[in-house]
Amino acid sequence: MTVKRGFVDIDEGQVHYRYKGAREDVPLVMLHPGPTSAHSIVPLIDRLGAARQIIAPDLLGMGDSAAPAHDETDMTYFADAALRTLDALNVDTFDLWGSMTGAHTAIEVAILQPKRVRRLYIEMLLEYDEATEKALQENHAPKIVVDQIGSQLNLLWHLARDQHLFFPWFTRDAAHARTNGLPTAAQLHEKTVELLKACGTYHVALNAALRHNSGERLATVTVPVIGPEWFQKYLPTAAVRGDFCVGPATAPAGQVDKAAAEILRHLG
């Protein structure tokens, strides 16, 4: 069975989602990192879908999902939208996976409706120093202005590319260079297309995530949590995950396989 796609209606419009695996009482819901969509985790969905039912929606304003109702909002809104999406799909109880923007959303989902979340697995979430956090909030997710000379095409291509070359992506100097190199031209093209589809709205969820106090919020989560080691500073009961994958769509297949095995080790 391949990874399939569908749409479901909520108040804001249609939410696009990917899915794989036979129907089960407790599926694994996967919330993708920004700034693109669940397209970025397809290889992981594919691996995990051989063992679990996977449901992976595009967050509002990203990929092929409808725009958020407001241009400035917080992660509680995106968590509520994710829960309403699962209501429309007739999903009650679920395991929950999140990475980066999806991780911020997943934390709020677990806070909003803990009785529905059996276990919360965080693939990737970073804690930044004050200066980096401020720089990211100001520059990481610019609102894109579409014009008749197509400047948005150039900007988003470089945003997609430079995330692999620098951190933060907008600090293009030797001190902020990354060493992993670039993915293939086809992979960069696919990432850029995902950004272009939602160029007017992708920044809403991303900026809400950058304002989200994940450590403070994590401390209030009551469901079992698996995540990075730094989580234990805020939630001593959190289990520490091992192998992980930052960008499954561009990562080596072996890294994706290890991440999938680690997820299944904790979630079954």
Secondary structure, DSSP 4 states (H G I P E B T S, - for coil): ---EEEEEEETTEEEEEEEES---SSPEEEEPPSSS-GGGGHHHHHHHTTTS-EEEEPPTTSTTSPPPSSSS--HHHHHHHHHHHHHHTT--SEEEEEETHHHHHHHHHHHH-GGGEEEEEEEE-----HHHHHHHHHHSSPPPPP-TT-HHHHHHHHHHHHTTTBSSTT--SGGGB-SS----HHHHHHHHHHHHHTTTTHHHHHHHHHH--HHHHHTT--S-EEE-GGGGGT-TTPEEP-S--S-TTTS-HHHHHHHHHHHHHHH-
